[in-house]
Amino acid sequence: MPWRPELAVEEIPAPQRIAPYALAIAAEVLDGDAEVGSGRLVLLHDPAGNPAWDGTFRCVTYARADVDAEMGTDPLLAPVGWSWLVDALDRRSADYGSPSGTVTAVSSQSFGSMEDDPQRIEVEIRASWTPTINLGSDIAAHVHAWQDLLCMVAGLPPLPEGVVPLPLSRHGKRRR
């Protein structure tokens, strides 16, 4: 899988009880040495099918990144966050059905001995969908879409083939 250079990807243990077969990967979106986003993708397979999935495969993802205060309080953040997933799947021509999930903005403010810590606002996308694939088919379009989702959540635009990304930050400040 050709990963964007901002991603550090590794295979992680997959859940054991949800389906007979599963594979999981995790990624960090990096700006130099700083993590600016992260996520997981799990591919589940039950040859007997699962009525809740409406199929024999299911992709499950979690993506999160810090956002600025203005974006974190925008009432359109949730629908825009959901559109990042749908747009990524559509852009990669990843056929799917039965999408479901949530988009959450989380605000954290520290107090007491931690009061000097800056306020943090994160966006989290938790979603799943049923990929339309057959055994032996290529799941790559769904993995590419997940990669695009992670980058969008972390503030990186999708890149056309052959385009090299510019650095995320200038002078140590995160781009948003």
Rosetta constraint file for C-alpha pairs under 8 A:
AtomPair CA 1 CA 140 HARMONIC 7.72 0.50
AtomPair CA 3 CA 7 HARMONIC 6.54 0.50
AtomPair CA 3 CA 9 HARMONIC 7.98 0.50
AtomPair CA 3 CA 147 HARMONIC 7.62 0.50
AtomPair CA 4 CA 147 HARMONIC 7.91 0.50
AtomPair CA 6 CA 29 HARMONIC 5.50 0.50
AtomPair CA 6 CA 30 HARMONIC 5.13 0.50
AtomPair CA 6 CA 31 HARMONIC 6.80 0.50
AtomPair CA 7 CA 27 HARMONIC 6.20 0.50
AtomPair CA 7 CA 28 HARMONIC 5.62 0.50
AtomPair CA 7 CA 29 HARMONIC 4.74 0.50
AtomPair CA 7 CA 30 HARMONIC 6.15 0.50
AtomPair CA 8 CA 27 HARMONIC 5.34 0.50
AtomPair CA 8 CA 28 HARMONIC 5.24 0.50
AtomPair CA 8 CA 29 HARMONIC 6.64 0.50
AtomPair CA 8 CA 30 HARMONIC 7.36 0.50
AtomPair CA 9 CA 25 HARMONIC 6.87 0.50
AtomPair CA 9 CA 26 HARMONIC 5.71 0.50
AtomPair CA 9 CA 27 HARMONIC 4.28 0.50
AtomPair CA 9 CA 28 HARMONIC 6.69 0.50
AtomPair CA 10 CA 25 HARMONIC 5.58 0.50
AtomPair CA 10 CA 26 HARMONIC 5.55 0.50
AtomPair CA 10 CA 27 HARMONIC 6.44 0.50
AtomPair CA 11 CA 23 HARMONIC 7.91 0.50
AtomPair CA 11 CA 24 HARMONIC 5.92 0.50
AtomPair CA 11 CA 25 HARMONIC 4.27 0.50
AtomPair CA 11 CA 26 HARMONIC 6.33 0.50
AtomPair CA 12 CA 23 HARMONIC 7.98 0.50
AtomPair CA 12 CA 24 HARMONIC 5.48 0.50
AtomPair CA 12 CA 25 HARMONIC 5.25 0.50
AtomPair CA 12 CA 26 HARMONIC 6.44 0.50
AtomPair CA 13 CA 23 HARMONIC 7.50 0.50
AtomPair CA 13 CA 24 HARMONIC 6.26 0.50
AtomPair CA 14 CA 22 HARMONIC 5.76 0.50
AtomPair CA 14 CA 23 HARMONIC 5.33 0.50
AtomPair CA 14 CA 24 HARMONIC 4.91 0.50
AtomPair CA 14 CA 42 HARMONIC 6.90 0.50
AtomPair CA 15 CA 22 HARMONIC 6.84 0.50
AtomPair CA 16 CA 20 HARMONIC 7.30 0.50
AtomPair CA 16 CA 21 HARMONIC 7.86 0.50
AtomPair CA 16 CA 22 HARMONIC 7.36 0.50
AtomPair CA 18 CA 44 HARMONIC 7.61 0.50
AtomPair CA 19 CA 44 HARMONIC 5.93 0.50
AtomPair CA 19 CA 45 HARMONIC 5.89 0.50
AtomPair CA 19 CA 46 HARMONIC 5.40 0.50
AtomPair CA 20 CA 44 HARMONIC 7.90 0.50
AtomPair CA 20 CA 45 HARMONIC 6.56 0.50
AtomPair CA 20 CA 46 HARMONIC 5.70 0.50
AtomPair CA 21 CA 44 HARMONIC 5.94 0.50
AtomPair CA 21 CA 45 HARMONIC 5.09 0.50
AtomPair CA 21 CA 46 HARMONIC 6.51 0.50
AtomPair CA 22 CA 42 HARMONIC 6.87 0.50
AtomPair CA 22 CA 43 HARMONIC 5.52 0.50
AtomPair CA 22 CA 44 HARMONIC 4.48 0.50
AtomPair CA 22 CA 45 HARMONIC 6.12 0.50
AtomPair CA 23 CA 42 HARMONIC 5.68 0.50
AtomPair CA 23 CA 43 HARMONIC 5.29 0.50
AtomPair CA 23 CA 44 HARMONIC 6.75 0.50
AtomPair CA 24 CA 40 HARMONIC 7.09 0.50
AtomPair CA 24 CA 41 HARMONIC 5.64 0.50
AtomPair CA 24 CA 42 HARMONIC 4.26 0.50
AtomPair CA 24 CA 43 HARMONIC 6.35 0.50
AtomPair CA 25 CA 40 HARMONIC 5.67 0.50
AtomPair CA 25 CA 41 HARMONIC 5.41 0.50
AtomPair CA 25 CA 42 HARMONIC 6.55 0.50
AtomPair CA 26 CA 38 HARMONIC 7.49 0.50
AtomPair CA 26 CA 39 HARMONIC 5.69 0.50
AtomPair CA 26 CA 40 HARMONIC 4.26 0.50
AtomPair CA 26 CA 41 HARMONIC 6.42 0.50
AtomPair CA 27 CA 38 HARMONIC 5.54 0.50
AtomPair CA 27 CA 39 HARMONIC 5.46 0.50
AtomPair CA 27 CA 40 HARMONIC 6.36 0.50
AtomPair CA 28 CA 35 HARMONIC 6.26 0.50
AtomPair CA 28 CA 36 HARMONIC 7.55 0.50
AtomPair CA 28 CA 37 HARMONIC 5.82 0.50
AtomPair CA 28 CA 38 HARMONIC 4.27 0.50
AtomPair CA 28 CA 39 HARMONIC 6.64 0.50
AtomPair CA 29 CA 35 HARMONIC 5.77 0.50
AtomPair CA 29 CA 36 HARMONIC 5.60 0.50
AtomPair CA 29 CA 37 HARMONIC 4.84 0.50
AtomPair CA 29 CA 38 HARMONIC 5.72 0.50
AtomPair CA 29 CA 150 HARMONIC 7.31 0.50
AtomPair CA 29 CA 151 HARMONIC 6.93 0.50
AtomPair CA 29 CA 154 HARMONIC 7.01 0.50
AtomPair CA 30 CA 34 HARMONIC 5.52 0.50
AtomPair CA 30 CA 35 HARMONIC 4.58 0.50
AtomPair CA 30 CA 36 HARMONIC 5.68 0.50
AtomPair CA 30 CA 37 HARMONIC 7.18 0.50
AtomPair CA 31 CA 35 HARMONIC 6.30 0.50
AtomPair CA 31 CA 36 HARMONIC 6.49 0.50
AtomPair CA 31 CA 167 HARMONIC 7.28 0.50
AtomPair CA 31 CA 168 HARMONIC 5.76 0.50
AtomPair CA 31 CA 169 HARMONIC 7.08 0.50
AtomPair CA 36 CA 65 HARMONIC 5.96 0.50
AtomPair CA 36 CA 66 HARMONIC 6.74 0.50
AtomPair CA 36 CA 154 HARMONIC 6.00 0.50
AtomPair CA 37 CA 63 HARMONIC 7.42 0.50
AtomPair CA 37 CA 64 HARMONIC 5.56 0.50
AtomPair CA 37 CA 65 HARMONIC 4.16 0.50
AtomPair CA 37 CA 66 HARMONIC 6.97 0.50
AtomPair CA 37 CA 150 HARMONIC 7.13 0.50
AtomPair CA 37 CA 151 HARMONIC 7.85 0.50
AtomPair CA 37 CA 153 HARMONIC 7.22 0.50
AtomPair CA 37 CA 154 HARMONIC 5.16 0.50
AtomPair CA 38 CA 63 HARMONIC 5.79 0.50
AtomPair CA 38 CA 64 HARMONIC 5.53 0.50
AtomPair CA 38 CA 65 HARMONIC 6.58 0.50
AtomPair CA 38 CA 150 HARMONIC 6.87 0.50
AtomPair CA 39 CA 61 HARMONIC 7.10 0.50
AtomPair CA 39 CA 62 HARMONIC 5.13 0.50
AtomPair CA 39 CA 63 HARMONIC 4.12 0.50
AtomPair CA 39 CA 64 HARMONIC 6.22 0.50
AtomPair CA 39 CA 150 HARMONIC 6.62 0.50
AtomPair CA 40 CA 61 HARMONIC 5.47 0.50
AtomPair CA 40 CA 62 HARMONIC 5.27 0.50
AtomPair CA 40 CA 63 HARMONIC 6.65 0.50
AtomPair CA 41 CA 59 HARMONIC 6.91 0.50
AtomPair CA 41 CA 60 HARMONIC 5.73 0.50
AtomPair CA 41 CA 61 HARMONIC 4.54 0.50
AtomPair CA 41 CA 62 HARMONIC 6.80 0.50
AtomPair CA 41 CA 146 HARMONIC 7.39 0.50
AtomPair CA 42 CA 59 HARMONIC 5.69 0.50
AtomPair CA 42 CA 60 HARMONIC 5.09 0.50
AtomPair CA 42 CA 61 HARMONIC 6.37 0.50
AtomPair CA 43 CA 57 HARMONIC 7.04 0.50
AtomPair CA 43 CA 58 HARMONIC 5.84 0.50
AtomPair CA 43 CA 59 HARMONIC 4.71 0.50
AtomPair CA 43 CA 60 HARMONIC 6.55 0.50
AtomPair CA 44 CA 57 HARMONIC 5.47 0.50
AtomPair CA 44 CA 58 HARMONIC 5.06 0.50
AtomPair CA 44 CA 59 HARMONIC 6.35 0.50
AtomPair CA 44 CA 60 HARMONIC 7.90 0.50
AtomPair CA 45 CA 49 HARMONIC 7.98 0.50
AtomPair CA 45 CA 56 HARMONIC 5.60 0.50
AtomPair CA 45 CA 57 HARMONIC 4.48 0.50
AtomPair CA 45 CA 58 HARMONIC 6.59 0.50
AtomPair CA 46 CA 50 HARMONIC 6.90 0.50
AtomPair CA 46 CA 56 HARMONIC 5.09 0.50
AtomPair CA 46 CA 57 HARMONIC 6.46 0.50
AtomPair CA 47 CA 56 HARMONIC 5.56 0.50
AtomPair CA 48 CA 56 HARMONIC 6.66 0.50
AtomPair CA 49 CA 53 HARMONIC 7.74 0.50
AtomPair CA 49 CA 54 HARMONIC 7.44 0.50
AtomPair CA 49 CA 55 HARMONIC 5.34 0.50
AtomPair CA 49 CA 56 HARMONIC 4.12 0.50
AtomPair CA 49 CA 57 HARMONIC 7.60 0.50
AtomPair CA 50 CA 54 HARMONIC 6.17 0.50
AtomPair CA 50 CA 55 HARMONIC 5.94 0.50
AtomPair CA 50 CA 56 HARMONIC 6.09 0.50
AtomPair CA 51 CA 55 HARMONIC 6.93 0.50
AtomPair CA 53 CA 57 HARMONIC 7.35 0.50
AtomPair CA 53 CA 58 HARMONIC 6.39 0.50
AtomPair CA 53 CA 98 HARMONIC 6.77 0.50
AtomPair CA 53 CA 129 HARMONIC 7.56 0.50
AtomPair CA 53 CA 130 HARMONIC 6.09 0.50
AtomPair CA 54 CA 97 HARMONIC 7.82 0.50
AtomPair CA 54 CA 98 HARMONIC 6.91 0.50
AtomPair CA 54 CA 130 HARMONIC 7.04 0.50
AtomPair CA 55 CA 130 HARMONIC 6.54 0.50
AtomPair CA 57 CA 130 HARMONIC 5.92 0.50
AtomPair CA 57 CA 131 HARMONIC 6.38 0.50
AtomPair CA 57 CA 133 HARMONIC 7.91 0.50
AtomPair CA 58 CA 128 HARMONIC 6.83 0.50
AtomPair CA 58 CA 129 HARMONIC 5.82 0.50
AtomPair CA 58 CA 130 HARMONIC 4.59 0.50
AtomPair CA 58 CA 131 HARMONIC 6.31 0.50
AtomPair CA 59 CA 128 HARMONIC 5.34 0.50
AtomPair CA 59 CA 129 HARMONIC 5.40 0.50
AtomPair CA 59 CA 130 HARMONIC 6.14 0.50
AtomPair CA 59 CA 131 HARMONIC 6.78 0.50
AtomPair CA 60 CA 126 HARMONIC 7.72 0.50
AtomPair CA 60 CA 127 HARMONIC 5.89 0.50
AtomPair CA 60 CA 128 HARMONIC 4.23 0.50
AtomPair CA 60 CA 129 HARMONIC 6.77 0.50
AtomPair CA 61 CA 125 HARMONIC 7.73 0.50
AtomPair CA 61 CA 126 HARMONIC 5.77 0.50
AtomPair CA 61 CA 127 HARMONIC 5.36 0.50
AtomPair CA 61 CA 128 HARMONIC 6.09 0.50
AtomPair CA 61 CA 146 HARMONIC 7.85 0.50
AtomPair CA 62 CA 124 HARMONIC 7.09 0.50
AtomPair CA 62 CA 125 HARMONIC 5.61 0.50
AtomPair CA 62 CA 126 HARMONIC 4.55 0.50
AtomPair CA 62 CA 127 HARMONIC 6.57 0.50
AtomPair CA 63 CA 124 HARMONIC 5.67 0.50
AtomPair CA 63 CA 125 HARMONIC 5.15 0.50
AtomPair CA 63 CA 126 HARMONIC 6.66 0.50
AtomPair CA 63 CA 149 HARMONIC 7.66 0.50
AtomPair CA 63 CA 150 HARMONIC 5.95 0.50
AtomPair CA 63 CA 153 HARMONIC 7.10 0.50
AtomPair CA 64 CA 122 HARMONIC 6.67 0.50
AtomPair CA 64 CA 123 HARMONIC 5.52 0.50
AtomPair CA 64 CA 124 HARMONIC 4.38 0.50
AtomPair CA 64 CA 125 HARMONIC 6.38 0.50
AtomPair CA 64 CA 150 HARMONIC 7.63 0.50
AtomPair CA 64 CA 153 HARMONIC 6.60 0.50
AtomPair CA 64 CA 154 HARMONIC 7.49 0.50
AtomPair CA 65 CA 122 HARMONIC 5.44 0.50
AtomPair CA 65 CA 123 HARMONIC 5.70 0.50
AtomPair CA 65 CA 124 HARMONIC 6.94 0.50
AtomPair CA 65 CA 153 HARMONIC 6.02 0.50
AtomPair CA 65 CA 154 HARMONIC 5.27 0.50
AtomPair CA 66 CA 120 HARMONIC 6.86 0.50
AtomPair CA 66 CA 121 HARMONIC 5.60 0.50
AtomPair CA 66 CA 122 HARMONIC 4.18 0.50
AtomPair CA 66 CA 123 HARMONIC 6.38 0.50
AtomPair CA 66 CA 154 HARMONIC 7.26 0.50
AtomPair CA 67 CA 71 HARMONIC 6.29 0.50
AtomPair CA 67 CA 72 HARMONIC 6.10 0.50
AtomPair CA 67 CA 120 HARMONIC 7.86 0.50
AtomPair CA 67 CA 121 HARMONIC 5.65 0.50
AtomPair CA 67 CA 122 HARMONIC 5.54 0.50
AtomPair CA 67 CA 123 HARMONIC 6.73 0.50
AtomPair CA 67 CA 154 HARMONIC 7.96 0.50
AtomPair CA 67 CA 176 HARMONIC 7.61 0.50
AtomPair CA 68 CA 72 HARMONIC 6.15 0.50
AtomPair CA 68 CA 121 HARMONIC 6.60 0.50
AtomPair CA 68 CA 176 HARMONIC 7.37 0.50
AtomPair CA 69 CA 73 HARMONIC 6.35 0.50
AtomPair CA 69 CA 120 HARMONIC 7.95 0.50
AtomPair CA 69 CA 121 HARMONIC 6.35 0.50
AtomPair CA 70 CA 74 HARMONIC 6.35 0.50
AtomPair CA 71 CA 77 HARMONIC 6.86 0.50
AtomPair CA 72 CA 77 HARMONIC 6.95 0.50
AtomPair CA 72 CA 105 HARMONIC 6.03 0.50
AtomPair CA 72 CA 106 HARMONIC 7.80 0.50
AtomPair CA 72 CA 107 HARMONIC 7.76 0.50
AtomPair CA 72 CA 121 HARMONIC 5.99 0.50
AtomPair CA 72 CA 122 HARMONIC 7.05 0.50
AtomPair CA 72 CA 123 HARMONIC 7.18 0.50
AtomPair CA 73 CA 77 HARMONIC 7.65 0.50
AtomPair CA 73 CA 105 HARMONIC 7.86 0.50
AtomPair CA 76 CA 80 HARMONIC 5.99 0.50
AtomPair CA 77 CA 81 HARMONIC 5.80 0.50
AtomPair CA 77 CA 105 HARMONIC 7.88 0.50
AtomPair CA 78 CA 82 HARMONIC 6.22 0.50
AtomPair CA 78 CA 102 HARMONIC 7.92 0.50
AtomPair CA 78 CA 103 HARMONIC 5.11 0.50
AtomPair CA 78 CA 104 HARMONIC 6.68 0.50
AtomPair CA 78 CA 105 HARMONIC 7.82 0.50
AtomPair CA 79 CA 83 HARMONIC 6.17 0.50
AtomPair CA 79 CA 103 HARMONIC 7.78 0.50
AtomPair CA 80 CA 84 HARMONIC 6.42 0.50
AtomPair CA 81 CA 85 HARMONIC 7.12 0.50
AtomPair CA 81 CA 103 HARMONIC 6.30 0.50
AtomPair CA 81 CA 125 HARMONIC 7.05 0.50
AtomPair CA 81 CA 153 HARMONIC 7.49 0.50
AtomPair CA 82 CA 86 HARMONIC 6.58 0.50
AtomPair CA 82 CA 102 HARMONIC 7.67 0.50
AtomPair CA 82 CA 103 HARMONIC 6.56 0.50
AtomPair CA 82 CA 125 HARMONIC 7.46 0.50
AtomPair CA 83 CA 87 HARMONIC 5.64 0.50
AtomPair CA 84 CA 88 HARMONIC 5.98 0.50
AtomPair CA 84 CA 149 HARMONIC 6.02 0.50
AtomPair CA 84 CA 152 HARMONIC 6.78 0.50
AtomPair CA 84 CA 153 HARMONIC 7.72 0.50
AtomPair CA 85 CA 89 HARMONIC 6.30 0.50
AtomPair CA 85 CA 145 HARMONIC 7.61 0.50
AtomPair CA 85 CA 146 HARMONIC 7.67 0.50
AtomPair CA 85 CA 149 HARMONIC 5.71 0.50
AtomPair CA 86 CA 90 HARMONIC 6.12 0.50
AtomPair CA 87 CA 91 HARMONIC 5.82 0.50
AtomPair CA 88 CA 92 HARMONIC 6.24 0.50
AtomPair CA 88 CA 145 HARMONIC 4.77 0.50
AtomPair CA 88 CA 146 HARMONIC 7.23 0.50
AtomPair CA 88 CA 148 HARMONIC 5.99 0.50
AtomPair CA 88 CA 149 HARMONIC 6.11 0.50
AtomPair CA 89 CA 93 HARMONIC 6.18 0.50
AtomPair CA 89 CA 94 HARMONIC 5.09 0.50
AtomPair CA 89 CA 95 HARMONIC 7.42 0.50
AtomPair CA 89 CA 96 HARMONIC 7.98 0.50
AtomPair CA 89 CA 141 HARMONIC 7.64 0.50
AtomPair CA 89 CA 142 HARMONIC 6.60 0.50
AtomPair CA 89 CA 145 HARMONIC 5.09 0.50
AtomPair CA 89 CA 146 HARMONIC 7.82 0.50
AtomPair CA 90 CA 94 HARMONIC 6.09 0.50
AtomPair CA 90 CA 95 HARMONIC 7.63 0.50
AtomPair CA 91 CA 145 HARMONIC 7.62 0.50
AtomPair CA 92 CA 141 HARMONIC 5.55 0.50
AtomPair CA 92 CA 142 HARMONIC 7.40 0.50
AtomPair CA 92 CA 144 HARMONIC 6.94 0.50
AtomPair CA 92 CA 145 HARMONIC 5.93 0.50
AtomPair CA 93 CA 141 HARMONIC 6.69 0.50
AtomPair CA 94 CA 131 HARMONIC 7.28 0.50
AtomPair CA 94 CA 132 HARMONIC 7.77 0.50
AtomPair CA 94 CA 141 HARMONIC 5.11 0.50
AtomPair CA 94 CA 142 HARMONIC 5.49 0.50
AtomPair CA 94 CA 145 HARMONIC 7.46 0.50
AtomPair CA 95 CA 131 HARMONIC 6.04 0.50
AtomPair CA 95 CA 132 HARMONIC 5.26 0.50
AtomPair CA 95 CA 133 HARMONIC 7.87 0.50
AtomPair CA 96 CA 129 HARMONIC 6.42 0.50
AtomPair CA 96 CA 130 HARMONIC 5.32 0.50
AtomPair CA 96 CA 131 HARMONIC 4.35 0.50
AtomPair CA 96 CA 132 HARMONIC 5.07 0.50
AtomPair CA 97 CA 129 HARMONIC 6.04 0.50
AtomPair CA 97 CA 130 HARMONIC 5.10 0.50
AtomPair CA 97 CA 131 HARMONIC 6.58 0.50
AtomPair CA 97 CA 132 HARMONIC 7.18 0.50
AtomPair CA 98 CA 129 HARMONIC 5.48 0.50
AtomPair CA 98 CA 130 HARMONIC 5.85 0.50
AtomPair CA 99 CA 127 HARMONIC 7.25 0.50
AtomPair CA 99 CA 128 HARMONIC 5.71 0.50
AtomPair CA 99 CA 129 HARMONIC 4.20 0.50
AtomPair CA 99 CA 130 HARMONIC 6.85 0.50
AtomPair CA 100 CA 127 HARMONIC 5.59 0.50
AtomPair CA 100 CA 128 HARMONIC 5.49 0.50
AtomPair CA 100 CA 129 HARMONIC 6.43 0.50
AtomPair CA 101 CA 125 HARMONIC 7.34 0.50
AtomPair CA 101 CA 126 HARMONIC 5.33 0.50
AtomPair CA 101 CA 127 HARMONIC 3.91 0.50
AtomPair CA 101 CA 128 HARMONIC 6.21 0.50
AtomPair CA 102 CA 124 HARMONIC 7.99 0.50
AtomPair CA 102 CA 125 HARMONIC 5.86 0.50
AtomPair CA 102 CA 126 HARMONIC 5.32 0.50
AtomPair CA 102 CA 127 HARMONIC 6.31 0.50
AtomPair CA 103 CA 123 HARMONIC 7.04 0.50
AtomPair CA 103 CA 124 HARMONIC 5.65 0.50
AtomPair CA 103 CA 125 HARMONIC 4.56 0.50
AtomPair CA 103 CA 126 HARMONIC 6.50 0.50
AtomPair CA 104 CA 123 HARMONIC 5.65 0.50
AtomPair CA 104 CA 124 HARMONIC 5.11 0.50
AtomPair CA 104 CA 125 HARMONIC 6.52 0.50
AtomPair CA 105 CA 121 HARMONIC 6.82 0.50
AtomPair CA 105 CA 122 HARMONIC 5.59 0.50
AtomPair CA 105 CA 123 HARMONIC 4.52 0.50
AtomPair CA 105 CA 124 HARMONIC 6.38 0.50
AtomPair CA 106 CA 121 HARMONIC 5.49 0.50
AtomPair CA 106 CA 122 HARMONIC 5.13 0.50
AtomPair CA 106 CA 123 HARMONIC 6.36 0.50
AtomPair CA 106 CA 124 HARMONIC 7.77 0.50
AtomPair CA 107 CA 119 HARMONIC 7.34 0.50
AtomPair CA 107 CA 120 HARMONIC 5.78 0.50
AtomPair CA 107 CA 121 HARMONIC 4.38 0.50
AtomPair CA 107 CA 122 HARMONIC 6.55 0.50
AtomPair CA 108 CA 119 HARMONIC 5.73 0.50
AtomPair CA 108 CA 120 HARMONIC 5.13 0.50
AtomPair CA 108 CA 121 HARMONIC 6.29 0.50
AtomPair CA 109 CA 115 HARMONIC 7.81 0.50
AtomPair CA 109 CA 117 HARMONIC 7.84 0.50
AtomPair CA 109 CA 118 HARMONIC 7.14 0.50
AtomPair CA 109 CA 119 HARMONIC 4.69 0.50
AtomPair CA 109 CA 120 HARMONIC 6.63 0.50
AtomPair CA 110 CA 114 HARMONIC 5.40 0.50
AtomPair CA 110 CA 115 HARMONIC 4.86 0.50
AtomPair CA 110 CA 116 HARMONIC 7.38 0.50
AtomPair CA 110 CA 117 HARMONIC 6.12 0.50
AtomPair CA 110 CA 118 HARMONIC 7.37 0.50
AtomPair CA 110 CA 119 HARMONIC 6.85 0.50
AtomPair CA 111 CA 115 HARMONIC 4.14 0.50
AtomPair CA 111 CA 116 HARMONIC 7.89 0.50
AtomPair CA 123 CA 153 HARMONIC 7.57 0.50
AtomPair CA 131 CA 142 HARMONIC 7.37 0.50
AtomPair CA 133 CA 137 HARMONIC 5.75 0.50
AtomPair CA 133 CA 138 HARMONIC 7.34 0.50
AtomPair CA 133 CA 139 HARMONIC 7.08 0.50
AtomPair CA 139 CA 143 HARMONIC 6.63 0.50
AtomPair CA 140 CA 144 HARMONIC 6.01 0.50
AtomPair CA 141 CA 145 HARMONIC 6.12 0.50
AtomPair CA 142 CA 146 HARMONIC 6.20 0.50
AtomPair CA 143 CA 147 HARMONIC 6.23 0.50
AtomPair CA 144 CA 148 HARMONIC 6.25 0.50
AtomPair CA 145 CA 149 HARMONIC 6.16 0.50
AtomPair CA 146 CA 150 HARMONIC 6.27 0.50
AtomPair CA 147 CA 151 HARMONIC 6.38 0.50
AtomPair CA 148 CA 152 HARMONIC 6.13 0.50
AtomPair CA 148 CA 158 HARMONIC 5.99 0.50
AtomPair CA 149 CA 153 HARMONIC 6.16 0.50
AtomPair CA 150 CA 154 HARMONIC 6.31 0.50
AtomPair CA 151 CA 155 HARMONIC 6.24 0.50
AtomPair CA 151 CA 156 HARMONIC 4.87 0.50
AtomPair CA 151 CA 157 HARMONIC 6.77 0.50
AtomPair CA 151 CA 158 HARMONIC 7.27 0.50
AtomPair CA 152 CA 156 HARMONIC 4.99 0.50
AtomPair CA 152 CA 157 HARMONIC 5.65 0.50
AtomPair CA 152 CA 158 HARMONIC 6.94 0.50
AtomPair CA 155 CA 175 HARMONIC 7.31 0.50
AtomPair CA 155 CA 176 HARMONIC 6.10 0.50
AtomPair CA 156 CA 168 HARMONIC 7.61 0.50
AtomPair CA 159 CA 163 HARMONIC 6.10 0.50
AtomPair CA 159 CA 164 HARMONIC 7.71 0.50
AtomPair CA 159 CA 165 HARMONIC 7.31 0.50
AtomPair CA 168 CA 174 HARMONIC 6.49 0.50
AtomPair CA 168 CA 175 HARMONIC 5.84 0.50
AtomPair CA 169 CA 173 HARMONIC 5.40 0.50
AtomPair CA 169 CA 174 HARMONIC 4.87 0.50
AtomPair CA 169 CA 175 HARMONIC 5.38 0.50
AtomPair CA 170 CA 174 HARMONIC 7.28 0.50
AtomPair CA 170 CA 175 HARMONIC 7.76 0.50
